[in-house]
């Protein structure tokens, strides 16, 4: 009887491995070229003209994933890359918000509170807008990516807007 346990344990351990999809793509394999995005923003001079930089590194990210994981389709390759790009713009936005908040706190408490309220209202607006994009573009080939693309675009736009406020206060 004791010899059956090691066999049963070996079978139990093997089943999850066999059930894993071949070529499964870990989400952390998606990355965008942050230095290239930074260079693009600098080259445009910043501001709203830097919106042309949004998505410029996404194709290379998708191509890398498709080359590494042969069974990755267009949408499934794009989703992790959209997530990576969103993370880039979120990080940039957080940095700009923190910088602007430090400036406003140094000037007056009511300015800092007004910025905090504005940013909270913007987050609610962005989320509602992107939910609307998902619903209105949710049919057809753009359905799965409509909301993530919107989140990237609107987060990028807000980070660039905050750049302008920082420049005006320096």
C-alpha positions in Angstrom: 0.0 0.0 0.0 2.7 2.5 0.7 4.2 2.0 -2.8 0.9 3.3 -4.3 1.3 6.7 -2.6 4.4 7.8 -4.5 2.7 6.8 -7.8 -0.5 8.7 -6.8 1.6 11.7 -5.8 3.5 11.6 -9.1 0.2 11.5 -11.0 -1.3 14.4 -9.0 1.8 16.5 -9.6 1.9 15.7 -13.3 -1.7 16.6 -14.1 -1.5 20.3 -13.5 1.6 20.5 -15.7 -0.1 18.6 -18.5 -3.2 20.8 -18.2 -1.3 24.0 -18.7 -1.7 25.4 -22.2 1.2 24.9 -24.5 3.0 28.2 -25.2 1.1 30.0 -22.4 2.2 33.6 -22.2 3.0 35.1 -18.9 1.7 38.7 -18.7 5.0 39.9 -17.4 6.6 39.0 -20.7 5.0 42.1 -22.3 7.1 45.2 -22.2 7.2 48.4 -24.0 10.3 50.5 -24.8 10.0 53.2 -22.1 13.2 55.0 -23.2 11.8 55.2 -26.8 8.6 56.7 -25.4 10.5 59.2 -23.3 12.5 60.1 -26.4 9.4 60.5 -28.5 7.8 62.8 -25.9 11.0 64.9 -25.7 11.3 65.1 -29.5 7.7 66.4 -29.8 8.4 69.1 -27.2 5.8 67.6 -24.9 2.3 69.0 -24.5 -0.6 67.6 -26.6 1.6 67.0 -29.6 3.2 64.2 -27.6 -0.1 62.3 -27.9 1.4 61.1 -31.2 3.8 59.0 -29.1 0.9 56.9 -27.6 1.0 53.4 -29.0 4.3 53.8 -30.9 6.1 51.0 -29.0 3.0 48.7 -28.9 3.6 47.0 -32.3 7.1 46.0 -31.3 5.8 44.6 -28.0 3.2 42.5 -29.8 5.7 41.3 -32.5 8.0 40.2 -29.7 5.3 38.2 -28.0 4.1 36.7 -31.3 7.7 35.6 -32.1 8.2 34.1 -28.6 4.7 32.5 -28.3 3.7 31.2 -31.7 0.1 30.6 -30.8 -0.6 34.2 -29.6 -3.2 35.9 -31.7 -3.5 39.6 -32.4 -5.9 40.5 -29.6 -4.2 38.2 -27.0 -0.8 39.6 -28.0 -2.0 43.2 -27.8 -3.7 43.0 -24.4 -0.5 42.4 -22.3 1.2 45.1 -24.3 -1.7 47.5 -23.7 -1.3 46.7 -20.0 2.5 47.4 -20.1 1.9 50.7 -21.9 -0.8 51.7 -19.4 1.6 50.9 -16.6 4.2 53.3 -18.2 1.7 56.1 -18.5 0.3 55.5 -15.0 3.8 55.7 -13.6 4.4 58.9 -15.5 1.1 60.4 -14.4 1.8 59.5 -10.8 5.2 61.1 -11.0 3.7 64.3 -12.5 0.8 64.4 -10.0 3.3 64.0 -7.1 5.5 66.8 -8.5 2.6 69.2 -9.1 1.1 68.3 -5.6 4.4 69.3 -4.0 4.4 72.6 -5.8 0.8 73.3 -4.8 1.3 72.3 -1.2 4.1 74.8 -1.0 1.8 77.5 -2.2 -1.4 77.0 -0.3 -3.4 74.1 1.2 -6.5 75.0 -0.9 -4.5 74.7 -4.1 -3.4 71.2 -3.1 -6.9 70.2 -2.2 -8.3 71.6 -5.4 -5.7 69.5 -7.4 -6.6 66.4 -5.3 -10.4 66.9 -6.1 -9.7 67.6 -9.8 -7.6 64.4 -10.1 -10.3 62.3 -8.4 -12.9 63.7 -10.7 -10.7 63.1 -13.7 -10.2 59.4 -12.6 -14.0 59.0 -12.4 -14.4 60.7 -15.8 -11.7 58.6 -17.4 -13.2 55.4 -16.1 -16.7 56.3 -17.2 -15.4 57.4 -20.7 -13.5 54.2 -21.2 -16.5 52.1 -20.0 -18.5 54.0 -22.6 -15.8 53.1 -25.2 -16.1 49.5 -24.3 -19.9 49.5 -24.6 -20.0 51.5 -27.8 -17.1 49.7 -29.5 -17.7 46.4 -27.8 -19.0 44.7 -31.0 -16.6 43.5 -33.7 -12.8 43.3 -33.7 -12.2 46.4 -31.5 -14.4 45.2 -28.7 -11.9 43.6 -26.4 -9.3 46.3 -26.8 -11.6 49.4 -26.8 -11.5 50.0 -23.1 -7.7 49.3 -22.6 -6.8 51.5 -25.5 -9.0 54.3 -24.0 -7.3 53.9 -20.6 -3.9 54.2 -22.2 -4.9 57.2 -24.3 -6.6 59.1 -21.5 -3.9 58.4 -18.9 -1.3 59.6 -21.4 -3.3 62.8 -22.1 -3.6 63.6 -18.4 0.1 63.1 -17.7 0.8 65.5 -20.5 -1.7 68.0 -19.2 0.0 67.9 -15.8 3.4 68.5 -17.6 1.9 71.8 -18.7 0.8 72.8 -15.2 4.3 71.9 -13.9 5.9 74.0 -16.6 3.6 77.0 -15.8 4.5 76.9 -12.1 8.3 76.7 -12.5 
